[in-house]
Amino acid sequence: MTRRAAAGFARLLPLLLIAAALAVLMGAVLMTACGGSPDTQSPAPTATVTVTAEPTATPTGSASPSPSAPPAQTTISLYFLRGEKLGVAERRVPRTTMPATAAVKALLAGPAPAEQKAGLSSAVPAGTRLLGLSIDGGVARVDLSNKFGSSGGSLSMTARVAQLVYTLTRFPTVRAVEFLVEGEPVAGLGGEGVALDGPQRRAQWRQFEPPIFVEAPGVGAVIASPFTLRGTAVVFEGSFLARLTDSSGRRIVHVVMQASRGAPEHGRFAKEIPFSSSAKRGTLIVFSQSMEDGSRQDEVRIPVTFAR
């Protein structure tokens, strides 16, 4: 190499070194941009939890109906016959604004099979229809079809009148009953000439009350503890016994009842009687005892159901 050439190379050497350094630097930048060194792990991605809200239920079509509440009921008392005396049945019927009308219609239809099995009957002729009923000033005016005055002797005629009088005067708004047949007031009933002059009150028909006349509970009543035993009695010194048994005849409770008066007067009685039983049904038995031999007298049996 000539001296001139060496001098030229010496002048170019710094430029070549600078160029080489720039090349190395650019290579490093390019390697970093392409992913860097294989020994360097990329950081793990941060976990992201996505919460999806439950969609609001939107009813499609008809919604399932909720269980309907049992219909409201009311209790009515019907005065049938037990032998030749009055006996009471208790029924639950759909609540109505005309309970007296419902009671009369039920009475005219006669005792149900379970009531007949308990010894109840009726003197009201089958097929008797209620044509109208109004209550004003404590007097119920009941209009009946011609059938009401047909068939039967004097006992049957008077008994059917007593059944209507007692059934209607059970309501606190009724003190007496006036009878009409086919829309016309009647002074007498049937060929027996049963007098019906003016409104009829209970006091006029007391001969149909048994010695121990239980008005509550009646046959078929649903009772809970305590229940009220209520009615009238014409017994010696006004005292008699009441016993509640289960369906197998086992005694549940036994109480002494005391009426407000003794025979021969009519005395009233009312007493709350608590009891406990797992049975579903039972019988209320009322009776007086003979002063001579202690035997039962005036016994009445009333089938009941125990409330749950």
C-alpha positions in Angstrom: 0.0 0.0 0.0 1.3 3.4 -1.0 1.7 6.1 1.4 -1.1 8.0 -0.3 -3.5 5.0 0.0 -2.7 4.4 3.7 -3.4 8.0 4.4 -6.8 7.7 2.6 -7.8 4.6 4.5 -6.8 6.3 7.8 -9.3 9.0 7.0 -12.1 6.6 6.2 -11.6 4.3 9.2 -13.6 6.4 11.7 -16.5 6.6 9.3 -16.5 2.8 8.8 -16.5 2.3 12.6 -19.4 4.7 13.0 -21.3 2.9 10.3 -20.6 -0.5 11.9 -21.9 0.7 15.3 -25.0 2.0 13.7 -25.6 -1.3 12.0 -25.3 -3.2 15.3 -27.7 -0.7 17.0 -30.3 -1.1 14.3 -30.1 -4.9 14.5 -30.8 -4.8 18.2 -33.8 -2.5 17.7 -35.2 -4.8 15.1 -34.8 -7.9 17.3 -36.6 -6.2 20.1 -39.5 -5.3 17.9 -39.8 -8.9 16.6 -40.3 -10.4 20.1 -37.1 -10.0 22.0 -35.0 -12.8 23.4 -36.5 -16.4 23.6 -35.5 -16.6 27.3 -37.8 -13.7 28.3 -41.4 -14.8 29.1 -44.2 -12.5 28.1 -46.2 -11.4 31.2 -49.4 -13.5 31.8 -52.6 -11.7 30.8 -54.7 -10.4 33.7 -57.8 -12.6 34.3 -61.0 -10.8 33.6 -64.3 -12.1 35.2 -67.4 -11.2 33.4 -70.6 -11.3 35.5 -73.8 -11.8 33.6 -76.9 -10.7 35.4 -79.9 -13.1 35.6 -82.4 -11.8 33.1 -85.6 -10.6 34.6 -88.3 -13.2 34.2 -90.8 -12.1 31.7 -94.0 -14.2 31.8 -94.8 -15.7 28.4 -98.4 -16.6 27.8 -100.8 -17.0 30.8 -99.2 -17.1 34.2 -99.9 -20.2 36.3 -102.8 -19.3 38.7 -102.0 -19.3 42.4 -104.0 -21.7 44.5 -107.4 -20.1 45.1 -108.6 -19.6 48.7 -111.5 -21.7 49.8 -114.8 -19.9 49.3 -116.2 -18.0 52.3 -118.8 -19.9 54.2 -121.5 -19.3 56.7 -123.2 -21.6 59.2 -127.0 -22.1 59.2 -129.1 -24.0 61.7 -132.1 -26.1 60.4 -134.8 -27.3 62.7 -136.0 -30.8 61.7 -137.7 -33.4 63.8 -136.3 -36.1 66.0 -139.3 -38.3 66.6 -142.1 -35.9 67.5 -139.8 -33.2 68.8 -137.4 -30.6 67.2 -133.8 -31.5 66.4 -131.2 -29.2 65.0 -128.8 -29.8 62.1 -125.9 -27.5 61.4 -124.6 -26.9 57.9 -121.9 -24.8 56.3 -123.1 -23.1 53.1 -121.5 -20.5 50.7 -121.6 -17.1 52.3 -124.7 -15.1 51.1 -126.3 -11.8 51.7 -129.6 -13.7 52.3 -128.9 -16.4 54.9 -132.5 -16.7 56.0 -133.6 -17.5 52.4 -130.8 -20.1 52.2 -131.9 -21.6 55.5 -135.6 -21.9 54.4 -134.7 -23.4 51.1 -132.4 -26.0 52.8 -135.2 -26.8 55.3 -137.8 -27.3 52.6 -135.4 -29.7 50.8 -135.3 -31.9 53.9 -132.5 -33.6 55.9 -129.4 -34.8 54.1 -128.6 -38.6 54.3 -126.1 -38.1 57.2 -128.8 -36.1 59.1 -131.3 -38.8 58.5 -128.9 -41.4 59.8 -128.6 -39.3 63.0 -132.4 -39.6 63.4 -133.7 -36.4 61.8 -136.8 -36.2 59.6 -139.1 -33.5 58.4 -142.9 -32.9 58.4 -142.6 -30.4 55.5 -144.1 -32.1 52.4 -141.6 -32.9 49.7 -141.9 -30.5 46.8 -142.8 -27.4 48.9 -141.3 -24.3 47.3 -140.3 -21.0 48.7 -142.0 -18.2 46.7 -140.8 -15.3 48.7 -139.3 -14.1 52.0 -139.1 -10.6 53.5 -138.1 -9.4 57.0 -139.4 -6.2 58.4 -139.7 -4.9 61.9 -138.6 -8.3 63.3 -141.3 -10.2 61.4 -140.5 -12.6 58.6 -143.2 -13.0 56.0 -142.6 -16.4 54.3 -144.6 -17.2 51.2 -144.9 -20.9 50.4 -146.4 -23.0 47.6 -149.7 -24.9 48.1 -147.8 -28.1 48.8 -147.0 -26.8 52.3 -150.6 -27.2 53.4 -151.2 -30.6 51.8 -151.1 -34.1 53.4 -150.7 -35.1 57.0 -152.7 -34.9 60.2 -152.7 -32.3 62.9 -149.3 -33.4 64.3 -147.7 -33.1 60.9 -149.3 -29.8 60.2 -148.3 -28.2 63.5 -144.8 -29.7 63.4 -144.0 -28.2 60.0 -145.1 -24.8 61.2 -142.8 -25.2 64.2 -139.9 -26.1 62.0 -140.3 -22.9 60.0 -140.8 -20.7 63.1 -137.8 -22.0 64.9 -135.5 -22.0 61.8 -136.4 -18.3 61.0 -136.4 -17.0 64.6 -132.9 -18.4 65.0 -131.8 -15.2 63.1 -131.4 -12.2 65.5 -133.4 -10.0 63.1 -136.5 -12.3 63.4 -138.9 -12.5 66.4 -142.0 -13.9 64.7 -143.1 -15.5 61.4 -146.1 -14.7 59.3 -147.2 -17.4 56.8 -148.5 -16.9 53.3 -149.5 -19.5 50.8 -149.3 -18.6 47.1 -149.0 -15.0 48.0 -152.1 -14.9 50.3 -152.1 -14.6 54.1 -153.5 -17.7 55.8 -155.5 -17.9 59.0 -155.4 -21.7 59.1 -153.5 -24.5 57.5 -154.9 -27.6 55.9 -158.1 -29.5 56.6 -157.0 -29.9 60.2 -157.6 -26.2 60.8 -154.3 -25.4 62.3 -154.6 -21.7 63.4 -152.1 -19.3 62.1 -153.7 -16.0 63.1 -151.0 -13.3 63.0 -147.2 -13.7 63.3 -146.2 -16.9 65.1 -143.6 -16.8 67.9 -141.6 -19.6 69.5 -143.6 -19.4 72.7 -146.6 -20.6 70.8 -144.9 -23.8 69.7 -142.9 -24.8 72.7 -144.6 -28.2 72.9 -142.2 -29.3 70.2 -139.1 -28.6 72.3 -137.6 -31.8 73.8 -136.8 -32.0 77.5 -133.1 -31.3 76.7 -133.2 -29.1 73.6 -129.7 -28.6 72.2 -129.6 -25.8 69.7 -125.8 -25.7 69.4 -123.9 -27.6 68.3 -126.3 -29.3 65.8 -126.0 -32.5 63.9 -123.0 -32.3 61.6 -121.4 -29.3 63.4 -117.6 -28.8 63.1 -116.4 -28.0 66.7 -113.1 -26.8 68.1 -112.0 -26.5 71.7 -113.6 -24.9 73.5 -117.1 -25.3 72.0 -120.3 -23.8 73.5 -123.1 -26.2 74.4 -126.3 -24.1 74.4 -130.1 -24.6 74.5 -133.0 -25.0 76.9 -134.1 -27.8 79.2 -137.1 -28.9 81.2 -135.5 -31.3 83.7 -135.5 -32.0 87.4 -133.7 -29.1 89.1 -132.4 -28.0 85.8 -129.5 -30.4 85.9 -128.3 -32.9 83.3 -125.1 -34.5 81.9 -123.2 -34.0 78.7 -120.6 -36.3 77.4 -118.3 -36.1 74.3 -116.9 -39.3 72.9 -114.8 -40.1 69.9 -115.9 -42.3 67.0 -114.9 -45.5 68.9 -117.1 -44.5 71.9 -114.2 -43.6 74.2 -115.0 -40.7 76.5 -113.2 -37.4 75.8 -114.9 -35.2 78.4 -117.9 -35.4 80.8 -119.5 -32.4 82.3 -122.5 -31.5 84.5 -124.8 -28.9 82.9 -127.1 -26.6 84.8 -130.1 -24.8 83.3 -131.3 -21.5 84.7 -134.6 -23.1 85.9 -135.8 -26.6 86.7 -138.9 -28.4 85.6 -141.7 -27.6 84.9 -140.2 -24.3 83.7 -138.0 -23.9 80.7 -134.4 -23.1 81.8 -131.7 -21.8 79.5 -128.1 -23.2 79.5 -124.9 -22.3 77.9 -121.4 -23.5 78.8 -118.0 -23.5 77.1 -116.5 -27.0 77.1 -112.8 -27.5 76.4 -111.6 -30.8 75.1 -108.6 -32.5 73.5 -108.7 -35.4 71.0 -106.8 -36.7 68.0 -110.0 -38.2 66.5 -111.7 -36.8 63.5 -115.3 -37.3 64.5 -117.2 -37.9 67.7 -120.6 -37.7 69.3 -122.1 -35.3 71.8 -124.5 -37.1 74.2 -126.8 -35.3 76.6 -129.1 -37.0 79.1 -130.6 -36.7 82.5 -130.6 -39.4 85.1 -133.6 -41.0 86.8 -133.8 -40.2 90.5 -135.1 -43.8 91.1 -132.6 -46.0 89.4 -130.0 -43.8 87.8 -131.0 -44.8 84.3 -130.6 -42.4 81.4 -133.6 -40.3 80.3 -134.2 -37.8 77.5 -131.0 -38.8 75.8 -130.0 -37.1 72.6 -127.0 -38.0 70.4 -125.4 -35.4 68.1 -122.7 -36.5 65.6 -120.0 -33.9 65.2 -116.7 -33.4 63.4 -113.6 -32.1 65.2 -111.9 -29.1 63.6 -108.3 -29.3 62.6 
